[in-house]
Amino acid sequence: QVQMVESGGGLVQAGGSLRLSCTASGLTFDHHAMGWFRQAPGKEREVLSCISSNIPRTYYADSVKDRFTISRDNAKNTLYLQMNSLKPEDTAMYYCAADVVPWRWALPRCQGYNYWGQGTQVTVSS
């Protein structure tokens, strides 16, 4: 059974930083592309960023490009999202997810991710 567990969320002031972590189990971690997504109340889920399984390819949504950095430590089965220059509009529940198909680097990017965590809340105060 695949489990994804996010951590690192919290309350931060605008302009601050947070680093989210996502630890995965039940899958061969380094075979799967991974991604970060978020959903704010009353809004649709938004793709933020994803990273390929082995060759270090990344994708960022325009809304977070140059502020967020995705990375992974395959030895620790852990995915990260470093978030800098946070804005109140970044307030949302943040989720990590894994592509169900090994080795795929999907087009459109960050699609087909069906292994999901429970989320971690990020709140940015103005």
Contact map, one row per residue, 1 for C-alpha under 8 A:
111000000000000000000000111000000000000000000000000000000000000000000000000000000000000000000000000000000000000000000000000000
111100000000000000000001111000000000000000000000000000000000000000000000000000000000000000000000000000000000000000100000000000
111110000000000000000001110000000000000000000000000000000000000000000000000000000000000000000000000000000000000000111000000000
011111000000000000000111100000000000000000000000000000000000000000000000000000000000000000000001100000000000000000111100000000
001111100000000000000111000000000000000000000000000000000000000000000000000000000000000000000001000000000000000000001110000000
000111110000000000011110000000000000000000000000000000000000000000000000000000000000000000000011000000000000000000001111000000
000011111000000000011100000000000000000000000000000000000000000000000000000000000000000000000000000000000000000000000011000000
000001111100000001111000000000000000000000000000000000000000000000000000000000000000000000000000000000000000000000000001000000
000000111110000001110000000000000000000000000000000000000000000000000000000000000000000000000000000000000000000000000001111000
000000011111000001000000000000000000000000000000000000000000000000000000000000000000000000000000000000000000000000000001111000
000000001111100000000000000000000000000000000000000000000000000000000000000000000000000000000000000000000000000000000000011110
000000000111110111000000000000000000000000000000000000000000000000000000000000000000000000000000000000000000000000000000011110
000000000011111100000000000000000000000000000000000000000000000000000000000000000000010000000000000000000000000000000000000111
000000000001111100000000000000000000000000000000000000000000000000000000000000000000111100000000000000000000000000000000000111
000000000000111110000000000000000000000000000000000000000000000000000000000000000001111000000000000000000000000000000000000000
000000000001111111000000000000000000000000000000000000000000000000000000000000000001110000000000000000000000000000000000000000
000000000001001111100000000000000000000000000000000000000000000000000000000000000111110000000000000000000000000000000000000000
000000011101000111110000000000000000000000000000000000000000000000000000000000000111000000000000000000000000000000000000000000
000000011000000011111000000000000000000000000000000000000000000000000000000000011110000000000000000000000000000000000000000000
000001111000000001111100000000000000000000000000000000000000000000000000000000011110000000000000000000000000000000000000000000
000001110000000000111110000000000000000000000000000000000000000000000000000001111000000000000000000000000000000000000000000000
000111100000000000011111000000000000000000000000000000000000000000000000000001110000000000000001000000000000000000000000000000
000111000000000000001111100000000000000000000000000000000000000000000000000111100000000000000000000000000000000000000000000000
011110000000000000000111111010000000000000000000000000000000000000000000000011000000000000000000000000000000000000000000000000
111100000000000000000011111110000000000000000000000000000000000000000000000010000000000000000000000000000000000000000000000000
111000000000000000000001111100000000000000000000000000000000000000000000000000000000000000000000000000000000000000000000000000
110000000000000000000001111110000000000000000000000000000000000000000000000000000000000000000000000000000000000000000000000000
000000000000000000000000111111110000000000000000000000000000000000000000000000000000000000000000000000000000000000000000000000
000000000000000000000001101111110000000000000000000010000000000000000000010010000000000000000000000000000000000000000000000000
000000000000000000000000000111111000000000000000000011000000000000000000010010000000000000000000000000000000000000000000000000
000000000000000000000000000111111000000000000000000011000000000000000000000000000000000000000000000001100000000000000000000000
000000000000000000000000000111111100000000000000000110000000000000000000000000000000000000000000011111110000000000000000000000
000000000000000000000000000001111110000000000000011110000000000000000000000000000000000000000000011001111000000000000000000000
000000000000000000000000000000011111000000000000011110000000000000000000000000100000000000000001111000000000010010000000000000
000000000000000000000000000000001111100000000011111000000000000000000000000000000000000000000001110000000000010010000000000000
000000000000000000000000000000000111110000000011110000000000000000000000000000001000000000000111100000000000000000000000000000
000000000000000000000000000000000011111000001111100000000000000000000000000000000000000000000111100000000000000000000000000000
000000000000000000000000000000000001111100001111000000000000000000000000000000000000000000011110000000000000000000000000000000
000000000000000000000000000000000000111110111100000000000000000000000000000000000000000000011100000000000000000000000000000000
000000000000000000000000000000000000011111111000000000000000000000000000000000000000000000111000000000000000000000000000000000
000000000000000000000000000000000000001111100000000000000000000000000000000000000000000000010000000000000000000000000000000000
000000000000000000000000000000000000000111110000000000000000000000000000000000000000000000000000000000000000000000000000000000
000000000000000000000000000000000000001111111000000000000000000000000000000000000000000000000000000000000000000000000000000000
000000000000000000000000000000000000001101111100000000000000000000000000000000000000000000000000000000000000000000000000000000
000000000000000000000000000000000000111100111110000000000000000000000000000000000000000000000000000000000000000000000000000000
000000000000000000000000000000000000111000011111000000000000000000000000000000000000000000000000000000000000000000000000000000
000000000000000000000000000000000011110000001111100000000000100000000000000000000000000000000000000000000000010000000000000000
000000000000000000000000000000000011110000000111110000000001101100000000000000000000000000000000000000000000000000000000000000
000000000000000000000000000000000011100000000011111000000111100000000100000000000000000000000000000000000000010000000000000000
000000000000000000000000000000001111000000000001111100000111000000000100000000000000000000000000000000000000110000000000000000
000000000000000000000000000000001110000000000000111110011110000000000111000000000000000000000000000000000000000000000000000000
000000000000000000000000000000011100000000000000011111111100000000000000000000000000000000000000000000111000000000000000000000
000000000000000000000000000011111100000000000000001111110000000000000000000000000000000000000000000001111000000000000000000000
000000000000000000000000000001100000000000000000000111110000000000000000000000000000000000000000000000100000000000000000000000
000000000000000000000000000000000000000000000000000111111000000000000000000000000000000000000000000000000000000000000000000000
000000000000000000000000000000000000000000000000001111111100000000000000000000000000000000000000000000000000000000000000000000
000000000000000000000000000000000000000000000000001100111110000000000000000000000000000000000000000000000000000000000000000000
000000000000000000000000000000000000000000000000111100011111000000000100000000000000000000000000000000000000000000000000000000
000000000000000000000000000000000000000000000000111000001111100000000000000000000000000000000000000000000000100000000000000000
000000000000000000000000000000000000000000000001110000000111110110000000000000000000000000000000000000000000000000000000000000
000000000000000000000000000000000000000000000011100000000011111110000000000000000000000000000000000000000000000000000000000000
000000000000000000000000000000000000000000000000000000000001111110000000000000000000000000000000000000000000000000000000000000
000000000000000000000000000000000000000000000001000000000000111110000000000000000000000000000000000000000000000000000000000000
000000000000000000000000000000000000000000000001000000000001111111110000000000000000000000000000000000000000000000000000000000
000000000000000000000000000000000000000000000000000000000001111111110000000000000000000000000000000000000000000000000000000000
000000000000000000000000000000000000000000000000000000000000000111111000000000000000000000000000000000000000000000000000000000
000000000000000000000000000000000000000000000000000000000000000111111000000000000011110000000000000000000000000000000000000000
000000000000000000000000000000000000000000000000000000000000000111111100000000001111000000000000000000000000000000000000000000
000000000000000000000000000000000000000000000000000000000000000001111110000000001110000000000000000000000000000000000000000000
000000000000000000000000000000000000000000000000111000000100000000011111000000111100000000000000000000000000000000000000000000
000000000000000000000000000000000000000000000000001000000000000000001111100000111000000000000000000000000000000000000000000000
000000000000000000000000000000000000000000000000001000000000000000000111110011110000000000000000000000000000000000000000000000
000000000000000000000000000000000000000000000000000000000000000000000011111111100000000000000000000000000000000000000000000000
000000000000000000000000000011000000000000000000000000000000000000000001111111000000000000000000000000000000000000000000000000
000000000000000000000000000000000000000000000000000000000000000000000000111111000000000000000000000000000000000000000000000000
000000000000000000000010000000000000000000000000000000000000000000000000111111000000000000000000000000000000000000000000000000
000000000000000000000011100011000000000000000000000000000000000000000001111111100000000000000000000000000000000000000000000000
000000000000000000001111000000000000000000000000000000000000000000000001111111110000000000000000000000000000000000000000000000
000000000000000000001110000000000100000000000000000000000000000000000111100011111000000000000000000000000000000000000000000000
000000000000000000111100000000000000000000000000000000000000000000000111000001111100000000000000000000000000000000000000000000
000000000000000000111000000000000001000000000000000000000000000000011110000000111110000000000000000000000000000000000000000000
000000000000000011110000000000000000000000000000000000000000000000011100000000011111000000000000000000000000000000000000000000
000000000000000011110000000000000000000000000000000000000000000000111000000000001111110000000000000000000000000000000000000000
000000000000001111000000000000000000000000000000000000000000000000110000000000000111110000000000000000000000000000000000000000
000000000000011110000000000000000000000000000000000000000000000000100000000000000011111000000000000000000000000000000000000000
000000000000111110000000000000000000000000000000000000000000000000100000000000000011111101000000000000000000000000000000000100
000000000000011000000000000000000000000000000000000000000000000000000000000000000000111111100000000000000000000000000000000111
000000000000010000000000000000000000000000000000000000000000000000000000000000000000011111100000000000000000000000000000001111
000000000000000000000000000000000000000000000000000000000000000000000000000000000000001111100000000000000000000000000000000100
000000000000000000000000000000000000000000000000000000000000000000000000000000000000011111110000000000000000000000000000011100
000000000000000000000000000000000000000100000000000000000000000000000000000000000000001111111000000000000000000000000000111100
000000000000000000000000000000000000011110000000000000000000000000000000000000000000000001111100000000000000000000000000111000
000000000000000000000000000000000000011100000000000000000000000000000000000000000000000000111110000000000000000000000011110000
000000000000000000000000000000000001111000000000000000000000000000000000000000000000000000011111000000000000000000000011110000
000001000000000000000000000000000001110000000000000000000000000000000000000000000000000000001111100000000000000000011111000000
000111000000000000000100000000000111100000000000000000000000000000000000000000000000000000000111110000000000000000011010000000
000100000000000000000000000000000111100000000000000000000000000000000000000000000000000000000011111000000000000011111000000000
000000000000000000000000000000011110000000000000000000000000000000000000000000000000000000000001111100000000000011110000000000
000000000000000000000000000000011100000000000000000000000000000000000000000000000000000000000000111111010000011111100000000000
000000000000000000000000000000010000000000000000000000000000000000000000000000000000000000000000011111000000000111100000000000
000000000000000000000000000000010000000000000000000000000000000000000000000000000000000000000000001111110000000100000000000000
000000000000000000000000000000111000000000000000000010000000000000000000000000000000000000000000001111110000000000000000000000
000000000000000000000000000000111000000000000000000111000000000000000000000000000000000000000000000011111000000000000000000000
000000000000000000000000000000011000000000000000000110000000000000000000000000000000000000000000001011111100000000000000000000
000000000000000000000000000000001000000000000000000110000000000000000000000000000000000000000000000000111110110000000000000000
000000000000000000000000000000000000000000000000000000000000000000000000000000000000000000000000000000011111111100000000000000
000000000000000000000000000000000000000000000000000000000000000000000000000000000000000000000000000000001111111000000000000000
000000000000000000000000000000000000000000000000000000000000000000000000000000000000000000000000000000000111111000000000000000
000000000000000000000000000000000000000000000000010000000010000000000000000000000000000000000000000000001111111000000000000000
000000000000000000000000000000000110000000000010110000000000000000000000000000000000000000000000001000001111111110000000000000
000000000000000000000000000000000000000000000000000000000000000000000000000000000000000000000000001000000111111110000000000000
000000000000000000000000000000000000000000000000000000000000000000000000000000000000000000000000001110000100011111000000000000
000000000000000000000000000000000110000000000000000000000000000000000000000000000000000000000000111100000000011111110000000000
000000000000000000000000000000000000000000000000000000000000000000000000000000000000000000000000111100000000000111110000000000
011100000000000000000000000000000000000000000000000000000000000000000000000000000000000000000000111100000000000011111000000000
001100000000000000000000000000000000000000000000000000000000000000000000000000000000000000000011110000000000000011111100000000
001111000000000000000000000000000000000000000000000000000000000000000000000000000000000000000011100000000000000000111110000000
000111000000000000000000000000000000000000000000000000000000000000000000000000000000000000000010000000000000000000011111000000
000011100000000000000000000000000000000000000000000000000000000000000000000000000000000000001111000000000000000000001111100000
000001111100000000000000000000000000000000000000000000000000000000000000000000000000000000001110000000000000000000000111110000
000000001100000000000000000000000000000000000000000000000000000000000000000000000000000000111100000000000000000000000011111000
000000001111000000000000000000000000000000000000000000000000000000000000000000000000000001111100000000000000000000000001111100
000000001111000000000000000000000000000000000000000000000000000000000000000000000000000101110000000000000000000000000000111110
000000000011110000000000000000000000000000000000000000000000000000000000000000000000011111100000000000000000000000000000011111
000000000011110000000000000000000000000000000000000000000000000000000000000000000000001100000000000000000000000000000000001111
000000000000110000000000000000000000000000000000000000000000000000000000000000000000001100000000000000000000000000000000000111
